[in-house]
Amino acid sequence: MNTLNAQAQAIYSHHQASLALPGGSVDEASFNSKEPVYLAAKQACLLLGFIDADAECVANAWQAMSERTGKFDPAVWPDHPADFGMAGWPRTHAFASCPKQLGLYAVLPDAAWVGRMARAGVPTVQLRFKSDDSRAIEREVRAAVEAVNGTESLLFINDHWQAAVTAGAYGVHLGQEDMEVADLAAIRAAGLRLGLSSHGYAEMLRADRFSPSYIAMGAVYPTTLKRMATAPQGTGRLHAYARLMRDYPLVAIGGIDEARMPEVLTSGVGSVAVVRALVSSAAPEEVAIRLQTMIAAAPGH
C-alpha cells in the first residue's frame, strides 16, 4: 500500500500541516473534529480510484486509528478490526467452519466439469450453473453433489441455495445482491458453509456482519466473465484486505491465471479461485496440478 500511504501523506501535509506536531503526532484539538485525518484520507482514496463507499470506510478507519494510537502515521495503512467497527479476533463464526486454506478453488459451469476437476484432485470446487429453469438447476446441483462423492473436493453451489440444501452440498456461495434475499437461517440450520463475495471495503464489512465461513475478494484483475460494479482491485489492495480479514478463510478471485498466481499468493490469501485458467485450457488437469503446486509452495500454506 506504499502508493496509497504516500498519497495520503502528501495530501495530509499539504492541507493540515498546521496541525501536525514533531514526530507525526496530531495535536489534541484535531480530535475535536473529524476533519484532519478523515478528509485527508478520503481525498487520497478518491484520487486513487476508490469508490466513495470504500473511501468512506478507509477515511473513518484512519481517523479511528489516529485517535486510538494518538498520532497520524501515513506509513501505516489501517488494518485493525476495531478501527473498521469490527469485532476483534479471534471470534466464533455463525456458519459452519471450513478449512482456513481452501487451496485451489475451481469455479465451474456444470456438473461434468465439477466431477472432472474433483477427480483431478482440486480441493475446492464451485458449481456456477446459469439457468432460469428450476428443474434443470435441481438436476445439475444433484449431479454436482454426486460428482464429488468419493473425492476429497469440497463443493460450493453458487446462488442456488435451496437446491444446495436439498441435495446436501458442502456449502453455498452468494453474491452481495443475494445476501438479503437468501434464507441464511435455513442454510445455517442445514449445516452448510457460507461463502460471500466482496468487492472492496464496504462490501467486506457488510459480509463480515453475516459472519460467513469464508470471504471472497475481487476482482483482483480485469475479468470478462462478469460485469463488475467496481474497477479491478489489484494486488496492493488485496494485501490490505487480507490483513484486515485475516481471521477468515480468504479467496482471491478475478482474472487470475498461472502468470499472475505468484503475485496473488504474496497477499497471504489461503485460496485462489480460477475460472478461465481451467475451463479454457486444452489440458485443465495439467494446469490444475501446476496451480496447486504453486499454492502449496507459497508461504503459510
C-alpha positions in Angstrom: 0.0 0.0 0.0 3.0 2.3 -0.3 1.5 4.4 -3.1 -1.7 4.9 -1.1 0.3 5.8 2.0 2.4 8.3 0.1 -0.6 10.0 -1.4 -2.3 10.3 1.9 0.8 11.7 3.5 1.2 14.3 0.8 -2.4 15.4 1.0 -2.4 15.5 4.8 0.8 17.5 4.8 -0.5 20.0 2.3 -3.9 20.6 3.9 -3.2 20.0 7.5 0.4 21.0 8.2 -0.5 23.4 10.8 -2.0 20.7 13.0 1.0 18.3 12.8 3.4 18.2 15.7 7.0 16.8 15.6 7.2 13.1 15.2 4.0 12.9 13.2 1.6 13.2 16.1 -1.6 15.2 15.8 -2.4 17.9 18.4 -5.3 17.3 20.8 -7.5 19.9 19.2 -7.6 17.9 16.0 -9.5 15.2 17.8 -12.5 17.5 18.3 -13.2 17.4 14.7 -13.5 14.6 12.1 -11.7 16.7 9.5 -7.9 16.4 9.9 -7.2 12.8 9.1 -10.6 11.8 7.8 -10.7 14.4 5.0 -7.1 13.8 4.0 -7.5 10.0 3.8 -10.8 10.2 2.0 -9.4 12.6 -0.6 -6.4 10.4 -1.1 -8.6 7.3 -1.6 -10.9 9.1 -4.1 -7.9 10.3 -6.1 -6.5 6.8 -6.2 -9.7 5.4 -7.6 -11.6 4.0 -4.6 -15.3 4.3 -4.9 -17.0 6.6 -2.5 -18.3 3.9 -0.1 -14.8 2.4 0.2 -13.1 5.7 0.6 -15.5 6.5 3.4 -14.6 3.2 5.1 -10.9 3.9 4.9 -11.2 7.5 6.0 -13.2 6.6 9.1 -10.8 3.8 9.9 -7.7 6.1 9.5 -9.4 8.7 11.8 -10.2 5.9 14.3 -6.6 4.6 14.1 -5.2 8.0 14.7 -7.4 8.6 17.8 -6.6 5.1 19.1 -2.8 5.4 18.7 -2.6 9.2 19.4 -0.8 10.0 16.2 -1.3 10.2 12.4 1.0 7.7 10.7 0.7 7.7 6.9 3.2 4.8 6.7 0.7 2.5 8.4 -2.4 1.6 6.4 -5.4 0.8 8.8 -6.0 -2.9 9.3 -7.1 -3.2 12.9 -10.6 -4.6 13.1 -11.7 -2.1 15.8 -10.8 0.8 13.5 -13.3 -0.5 11.0 -16.0 -1.1 13.6 -15.5 -4.9 13.5 -15.3 -7.3 16.5 -11.8 -8.4 17.4 -10.1 -11.7 16.6 -10.5 -14.5 17.3 -14.2 -15.0 17.3 -16.8 -17.6 16.5 -18.4 -17.5 13.1 -22.1 -18.0 12.7 -21.9 -20.6 10.0 -20.1 -23.9 9.9 -16.4 -23.6 9.5 -14.3 -24.6 6.5 -10.5 -25.1 6.2 -8.5 -21.9 6.5 -6.6 -23.0 3.4 -9.1 -23.8 0.8 -6.3 -24.1 -1.8 -7.1 -24.0 -5.5 -10.8 -23.1 -5.9 -12.2 -24.0 -9.3 -15.3 -22.2 -10.4 -17.0 -24.4 -13.0 -20.0 -24.2 -15.3 -21.6 -27.6 -14.9 -21.6 -30.9 -13.0 -19.4 -32.6 -15.6 -16.7 -30.0 -15.0 -17.1 -30.4 -11.3 -16.6 -34.1 -11.5 -13.6 -33.7 -13.8 -11.8 -31.3 -11.6 -12.7 -33.2 -8.4 -11.2 -36.3 -9.9 -8.1 -34.2 -10.8 -7.6 -33.5 -7.1 -8.8 -29.9 -7.0 -9.6 -29.3 -3.3 -12.4 -26.8 -3.6 -14.9 -26.6 -6.5 -17.9 -24.4 -7.1 -20.8 -25.1 -9.4 -21.8 -21.8 -11.1 -24.7 -23.1 -13.2 -26.6 -20.4 -15.0 -30.3 -21.2 -15.8 -33.8 -20.0 -15.2 -35.2 -23.5 -15.2 -35.7 -24.6 -11.6 -35.8 -28.3 -12.6 -32.6 -28.0 -14.6 -30.9 -26.3 -11.6 -32.0 -29.0 -9.2 -30.7 -31.7 -11.6 -27.4 -30.0 -12.1 -26.9 -29.4 -8.3 -27.7 -33.1 -7.5 -25.4 -34.2 -10.3 -22.6 -32.0 -8.9 -23.0 -33.4 -5.4 -22.9 -36.9 -6.8 -19.8 -36.0 -8.9 -17.7 -35.2 -5.8 -18.6 -38.4 -4.0 -15.6 -40.5 -3.4 -13.2 -37.5 -3.8 -11.9 -35.1 -1.2 -13.2 -32.0 -3.0 -15.4 -29.5 -1.1 -18.4 -28.4 -3.3 -20.0 -25.0 -3.0 -23.1 -24.1 -5.0 -23.2 -20.6 -6.4 -26.6 -18.8 -5.8 -28.9 -21.8 -5.8 -29.1 -22.2 -2.1 -32.4 -24.1 -2.0 -31.2 -26.8 -4.3 -27.9 -26.9 -2.4 -29.7 -27.5 0.9 -31.9 -30.2 -0.6 -29.0 -32.0 -2.3 -26.8 -31.8 0.7 -23.9 -29.8 -0.8 -20.9 -28.8 1.3 -21.7 -25.1 1.0 -23.2 -22.2 -0.7 -21.6 -19.1 -2.3 -23.7 -15.9 -2.5 -23.0 -12.5 -4.1 -23.8 -9.3 -2.3 -27.1 -8.9 -4.0 -28.2 -12.3 -2.7 -27.4 -11.8 1.0 -30.7 -10.2 1.9 -33.0 -12.5 -0.1 -31.5 -15.9 0.7 -32.7 -17.7 3.8 -29.5 -17.7 5.7 -31.1 -19.3 8.7 -32.1 -22.3 6.6 -28.6 -22.6 5.2 -27.2 -22.4 8.7 -29.7 -24.9 10.1 -28.8 -27.4 7.3 -25.1 -27.2 8.3 -23.9 -25.8 5.0 -20.9 -23.5 4.8 -21.5 -20.0 3.5 -19.1 -18.1 1.3 -19.8 -14.4 0.4 -18.4 -12.2 -2.3 -16.9 -8.8 -1.8 -15.5 -6.1 -4.0 -13.9 -3.6 -1.7 -14.0 -2.4 1.9 -17.7 -1.5 2.2 -18.8 -4.9 0.9 -16.2 -6.8 3.1 -17.6 -5.0 6.1 -21.1 -5.9 5.1 -20.2 -9.5 4.5 -18.5 -9.6 7.9 -21.8 -8.7 9.6 -23.2 -12.1 8.4 -20.2 -13.9 9.9 -19.8 -16.3 6.9 -17.5 -19.3 6.6 -15.2 -17.6 4.1 -15.0 -14.3 2.2 -14.1 -14.0 -1.5 -12.3 -10.8 -2.6 -12.0 -9.4 -6.1 -12.0 -8.9 -8.9 -8.2 -8.8 -8.5 -7.6 -8.4 -12.2 -9.9 -7.4 -15.1 -12.4 -10.2 -16.0 -14.8 -10.6 -18.8 -16.8 -13.3 -17.1 -19.0 -10.9 -15.1 -19.8 -7.3 -15.2 -18.3 -5.6 -12.2 -19.6 -2.5 -10.4 -16.0 -1.7 -9.3 -12.7 -1.5 -11.1 -10.2 -4.3 -10.6 -8.9 -4.2 -7.1 -5.3 -5.0 -7.8 -2.8 -6.9 -5.6 -2.0 -3.8 -3.5 -5.5 -3.6 -2.1 -5.7 -7.4 -1.9 -2.8 -7.3 0.6 -4.7 -4.8 2.8 -7.9 -6.7 2.5 -6.2 -9.9 3.6 -4.6 -8.2 6.6 -8.0 -6.8 7.8 -9.9 -10.0 7.3 -7.1 -12.3 8.4 -9.2 -14.4 10.7 -11.3 -15.7 7.8 -10.5 -18.2 5.1 -10.0 -15.9 2.2 -10.4 -16.5 -1.5 -8.9 -14.2 -4.2 -10.8 -14.2 -7.5 -10.9 -12.4 -10.8 -8.7 -12.7 -13.8 -6.1 -15.0 -12.1 -4.0 -17.3 -14.2 -0.7 -19.1 -13.9 1.3 -16.0 -14.7 -0.5 -13.9 -12.1 -0.7 -16.6 -9.4 2.7 -15.9 -7.7 1.9 -12.2 -7.2 -1.6 -13.0 -5.8 -0.1 -15.5 -3.3 2.1 -12.9 -1.7 -1.0 -11.3 -0.3 -1.5 -14.1 2.2 -4.8 -15.4 1.0 -5.4 -19.1 1.7 -7.2 -19.8 -1.6 -7.2 -18.6 -5.2 -10.2 -19.1 -7.4 -9.8 -19.6 -11.1 -12.3 -19.9 -13.9 -10.9 -19.5 -17.5 -7.4 -20.7 -16.5 -9.1 -24.2 -16.3 -12.2 -24.3 -18.4 -10.4 -22.6 -21.4 -7.4 -24.8 -21.2 -6.7 -27.7 -23.6 -5.2 -29.6 -20.6 -7.1 -28.5 -17.5 -5.8 -31.4 -15.3 -2.2 -30.4 -16.0 -3.0 -26.7 -15.3 -4.7 -27.7 -12.0 -1.6 -29.7 -10.9 0.7 -26.7 -11.6 -1.5 -24.2 -9.9 -1.9 -26.5 -6.8 1.9 -26.9 -6.7 2.3 -23.1 -6.7 -0.2 -22.6 -3.9 1.3 -25.4 -1.8 4.7 -23.7 -2.1 3.5 -20.3 -1.0 4.5 -19.1 2.5 1.8 -20.0 5.1 0.5 -22.9 3.1 
